[in-house]
């Protein structure tokens, strides 16, 4: 679970920006939107609004950046770090810094990192929530590491010196130089519990995920049955490869990809076109099998036909891609960030999906950017402390909570936002023809 995230000198966030998931204890609306059975109560969701170019997507990229850095040891080797620091200042700062506070497996962690010219300083602590001093798990500055859990100081220093551009967290997974299980838990949270869905995200393994998780497919069907898009059910068709290959227009491409060699039973091949998972090929019970999504679609006079994903709208495909993320937030203690959650999705449908999540007995947190002002309804959907705004001035993005304003529980937030009462709206001049 996410508590707080700090960003400085990353893309359009020049000055330190702090985002948090702490509820306002003075607000009594929607108590079911708060995980109150924890030592630190946390909100289950947050919506981020702002004009185009104000920094919403850059905030999501900041989450992606720190996750990538912590989980991929070679991440910095394949990027130009200078491109990620703030550019619109005469005397440019070189240091990008993040601090993230999270809860996982009954532990509160604080991880901070500063990256300057690919030189790294990072610290991982157990937070004792102010009751006493935080417990240091490790502190790393360049090639030097300080920790009470060091198994072999020379080995740790050698490991770092051979991987100067990597975080210690992924290195410790491969070569455990720190004996603390808490260090492993912190890596696990970044690697398995933190998910990011970008605006153009695709899941090449979506068909396999759905076929291997019957409860997820059932969840998908419950959503599609109730949103009125004319889809009665979503199924996954299984066809033996030899039968499928003879009469399918994609057969030629598939034969070139697979060739005559048998597939490894543990490896599948998927085709993605136009952000759509067209098909997947894998070995099932010793037989090479093609799997495809089939949408049981309603037609005239009760007629139904199984339509392929290529016939579905962008909105339907986007929704299908989002469903595993929403499912994970409901069923697991995951933290999921979604950029432009409403992309290609009707406002009424988006409203219904958020209402479903808000009222569910969820376990995780959903944090998303959006332009759908219909969601700004504090009487039915979102508390003011669940709403964040981004605004840019002189190229510098700032982020603040609607909770910073004195807002009575009867106020229409949508009208107030569109009127510019809270900022974070585009400043539009007069157009002349």
N, C-alpha and C positions, 0 to 999 in steps of 0.2 A: 504494500500500500504506500502511496506517495504522501509525504507530509509537506515537503517544501522543495523548491527548485530555484537556484540562483544562477543568473547568467551575467557575464560582463565581457564586453568587447568581442561579441560574436555576431557576425553579419550586421544587421541594423541595430542591435542592442549594444550601444556604446557604454552607457552608464549601467551600474548594477541594477538588474531587474529581479524582483522576487515574486514568485508565484507560489501560492499555498492552497491546501485543501482543508483549512481549519474552518469550522462553522462558527457563526456568530452566536454565542450563547444567549443573547437577548432576543433572538428570533425564534418564535415558537411554531411557525408553519412547517409543514411536512417533516415531522420528526423522523419519519421512515427514510428520509434522505440522508440520515446521519448514522454512521457506524458508532454507536454509543457504548458498545460493550468492550471498548478498548481503553487502555490507560489514557490515550490521547484520542478524543473523538475526531472523526474524519468524515468529510463529505464523500458521497458516492459518485458525484458527477460534477462537471464544470463545463460551461459553454463559453467560448471565446469569440467576441465580436470585434469588428473594426473595419475601417475602409479598406479598399483594395490597396495593397502596397504598404499597409501600416505595420506589418511585422508578424501577422498570425502564422503564416507558413514558416517564417524564420524561427518562431518559437518551437514549432514541431520539429524543424531541422536541428535545433539545439538538443532536443531529446534524442533524436536519431544519432547525432554526433557523439554524445556521451555514451550511449549504448554501444555504438560501433567501436569506439575507442576501448571500452572496458572489455568487450567480448572478442575482439579480433586483434591479435597481436601485431599484424602487419598493416593495420588500418592507416597509420600516418605515412607509411611508405608510398602509398598510392594516391595521395591527395596533395594539393598545393595548399599548405596551411595558411599562407598569406591571403588566399582568396576568402578565408572564413573570418578574418578580423575586420573590424569596422574600417571603411575606406574613406569616409567623407570628413576628414580632419587633416589639417596641415601637418601636425606632428603626430604621426601614426604610432599607436601603441602596438607592441608586438605580442603581448601576453593575452591569451584567451583563457578565461577561467570559468569554472562551473563548481557548484556545490549542490548536492542532492541529499535529501534526508528521506529515509524510507523505513518501512516496517516489514519484517519478514521472519516467519517462524519464531515468534515471541521475542524478537530482538529489534531494537531501534538502531539504525545505522546512519552515519553521516560520512559521505564520501566527497572529497574535494580534489580538484586537479587544476593546475596551471600549466599551460603549454606555451613556451616561447621558443620560436625557431626550432620546434620539434624537441626541445629540451623540456623535461617533465619534472614537475613536483606534484606529488599526490599523497593524500592522507586518508586512511580509513579508521573510523572510530566507532565504538559502541556508545550510543547516547544513553545517559542515565537520567535524561529528562530534567536536568537541573537539580536533582537530589544530591548529587555529588559530582566530582569531576568525571568527564567522559573518559572511557577506557580506550587507550590507543591500541589499535591492532597492528598498524604499521605506518611509518612515515618514510617517504622516499624523496630524495632530492638528487636529481641527476643519477649517478651510479651508486649513491650511498643509500642504504636502507637501515632503518632503526625499528626494532620490534623485539618484544619479550618472547616472541614465538619463533624466533629464528633457529632453525635446526643446525645450519652451518653458515656462518657469516661469509666465509670465503666463497662458498658455492653460490650464495645469493648475489654477491657482488659480481661474480663471474657471469651469472645468468643475466643480470642487468646490463653489464658492459657489452655483452654479445647481442643485446636487444634494446638498445638505448631509446628507441622510438616506441616502445611498447609499454602499456600499463603493466604493473606487476600482477594484477588480478588474473589475466589469461595465462601469463607465464607460470604462475603458481599452480594453475590447473594441470599443466603438462609436467612441470618439474616442481613438486611441492617442497619449497624451501621454508614455508611458514606452516607450523603445525596446527594452527587454529582452525577449528571447524567453522568459526564465524566468518573467516575470510572466504571460505568456500561458499558459505551461504550468501554472502554479498554478491559474489560472482553469479551464483545461481539466480538471484533475483533479477539482475540485469539481463541474463541470458534467456531465462524462461518465463519470467513474470512481467516483463516490460515489453509491450508490443506497440509498433507504430504502423498506421495505415495511411499512406500518402494518397493524394488525389487520384493518381494513376496506378495505384497498387493492383497487382494481380497475384493470384496464388496459383502457381503452376501445378501444385499438388492438390488443388481444391477437390477434384473428383475423387482422388484417393482418400483424402481426409473425410469426405462425406460418406464414402463407401465403407470406411473402416470404423466410423462412429455412428451407429444407428440412431443414438439419441440426438445427435446433431442434425441428422437428416429429418428426424421426426420434428425437431424444433423448427427447421426450415419450412416444413410443410404446414405447421401450425401458423406460421407467419403468412405464407402465401395464400392459405385458405381464407384468411381474414382481412386481406387488404384490397380485394376487389379489382385485381388486374386480369381476371379471366383465366387464372391458372389454378386448376383443381388440385394438382399435386406435382411434386418434383421427384423424379425417379432417376436411378442410374442404370442404364442399359448395359448388359454384359453380352458381348458377341465374340465367339471364337475368331481369332485373327484371320484364319484362312477363309472363313465365310465372309467376313467383313471386307477383306481386301479386294475381293473380286468385283464388287459393284459400288465402290465408293470413290468419289472424285478426289479425295485426299490420298488415295492409295499409292499413287506414284511418289508423292513426297514422303510418305511413310516408309515405303520400301527403300528409298534412298537413305533415310535416316537410320533405319534398323538394319538394312541389308539382310543377308541370309544367316547371320550369326544368331544363336539363341540368346535371349535376354537372361541376365542374371536374376534369379528369383527375388533378390532384395532390391532391385533397381527397376524403376519404371521410366517411361518416356512420355512426355506430355506435349501437345501442340497448343500454343496460345496465339490467337489472331484477334486483333482489334479488342484487346483486353478480355477476350473470351477464352475459357478453357474448352477447346473444341473436342479433344478426346485425350485419353490416356491409355497407354499400352503397358501391361505388366503380366507377370506369370501368376496365374491363380490355379492352385491345385495341380501344378505341373503343366497347365495349358496356357499358351500365349493368348491373352484376352484383351479386347478393345472395350473400354468403358466410355460412355458418353452420358451427358445430362439429357434427360427427356422430360419436357414440360407437358403435362397432361392438360391441354388447352381446350377451353370451351368454345364451341362454334354455334352455328345456326341450328335451331330446333333441337337443342340438346346434344348435337354432334360433338364428339371429343376426338382429339388426335394428339399423339405424342410428337411435339415439335422440338427441334434441336436448338441449342443455345444460339446458333447463328441467326435464328429468326426472332430472337428476343430483343427488346429495347435496351438502350444504354442504361436506363433507370433500373430495369429488372436485373441486369448483369451487375450493376453497382451494388444493389441490395443483396444479391447472392454473395458477393465478395465480402460485404460487411457482416453478414450473419455469423460466421465463425468467431469474429471479434466480439460481437455482442453476446454470443453464447458463452465465450470464455469469461467475460466480465460477470455474467450471471452465475455461472457454475463454479468458477475458480476465483482465487484471490489475485487476479491479474489486474494490471494497470494498462489500459489501452488508450492511446492517443490516435485520433482520427482527424486528418486534415480535410476540411470541407465535407463534412459528413452528409450534407444535403445535396451534394453534386448529382444532378440528374434525377433527384427524388422530389416528388411533389411535397409542398409544405404540409398538407394534411396528413400525408403518410408519414413524414418525418415527425410530426407532432405525436401521432399514434405510437410510433416506435419508441420515442422518448418517454411517453406516458407509460408504456408497457415496462420499460426498464426501470423507471422511477418507482413503480409500484411492485416490482418483483422482489423476491427475497434473494437479492444479489449478494455476491461475496467480494467483488472487485470494484474498480473505479473506471469510469468512462469520461475522458476529457477530449473535447472536440472543438474545432473551429466551424463557424457557420455564418451565413448571411440571412438565414430565415428568421425574420423578426417575429413571426407568429409564435415562436417558442418562448418569447419574452412575456410570459404570463405567470405572475407570482401567485395568482389565485388557484391555478390548476396544474402548473408544471415545474417552474424553477424558482427557487429562493434567490433573493438578491445576492447572497454570498456565494451562489453557484455561478454567477455571471461575471466574466472578466472582459475587459476592454483593452484594445491596443490602439495607440495613436502615435503618429510620427511627426516630429518637428525638427526641421533642419537635418533630415536624414536619420535622426536618432529615434528609435522606437521606445516607447514607455508602455508599461502594462499596469493596470490598476483594477481593483475590484469594484463592482457596483455597490458593494457593501460599504465603501468609503463615503457614500452619500447618505444623507438622512432621508430614508424612503419609508413612507407610511404603507402599511399592508393593503391599502385600498387603491394605491396609485396604479395607473395603467403604464407599465414599463415600456411597452412597445411604442406607444404614442410619444412618451418622453424621450426615448432613444431616437426615434425618427425626427423629432423636433430639435435634436442636437443638445438636449438638456444635460447629457452626460458625456458629451464629446464623442470621439471615435467614429465620426461619420465623415463622408467625403465632403470637401468644400467645392461646390460646383458653381462655376461662373456662368454668365449669360452666353448663349451660343447665337451667333449671327449668321444668317444665310446669305 
